[in-house]
């Protein structure tokens, strides 16, 4: 009498609050949606929700079915996961390198969520700064690399995660704080603060300063994002960091965040071996990472 499609329809109706939005979400005509709901109500002999209310209000009978859906769908997802697990080795390895110090801000919560569903996947990390991670990925020494630097390799698949803007951060007392836009030439007399990375691999160098033939007056390095922000706040230099990494500090007035030129937007990828892109535990990592980032990071865009 009650089918899964009925429960799905009711949950979407609850989430969207309207029949029009529900029809659009389910790719149904409004006529087909109305027919499906009326058919279910006739089978049950009960009205499931009140028409012409926004958002839709459910009757006691409708609430019973919604509770059933909330109980059933997680169990179905778990069963699907277990069935998929029978087709592949879930005792996998995810040995990763992160070419982005500030990525730990979102990566750790994402991995915590991921491990609740894939507890048998072994996680490990290597620094992406002391060696070239993509050749290590090709050689099987790594399983995944978080990077914004695409290198064309037929054996590597780059899964887009999200787009972000690189911003220049300066102290509130810096002369650059009054500028609406930063040009490459503005950095010629500055001390540039960066992570301990080869300068040629920095986005602000590759895509902003180098094309303009500009070199800052001095370079200094710091090991982590918080240290970089504290040094900028103290007036010890300027730094280029992702918008989501500096948002809260700029909101508090500790630093000033400025666009680089017309906006230096970059895309973050998860690189894996192309032959493994169909592995379920890797697909699950991509989905979890994207969901966590869209939920918790400010100023990013879906890739």
Secondary structure, DSSP 8 states (H G I E B T S, - for coil): ---HHHHHHHHHHHHH-SHHHHHHHTT--HHHHHHHHHHHHHHHTS--EETT-SS-EE-HHHHHHHHHHHHHHHHHHHHHHHHHHHHS-SS-EEEEEES-GGGHHHHHHHHHHHHHH-TTSEEEEEESSSS-HHHHHHTTS-SEEEES-----TTEEEEEEEEEEEEEEE-TTSGGGG-SEE-GGGGTTSEEEE-SS-GGG-HHIIIIIHHHT---SEEEE-SSHHHHHHHHHTTS-EEEEEHHHHHHHHHTTSSEEEEEEEEEEEEEEEEEEGGGTT-HHHHHHHHHHHHHHHHH-SS-EE-
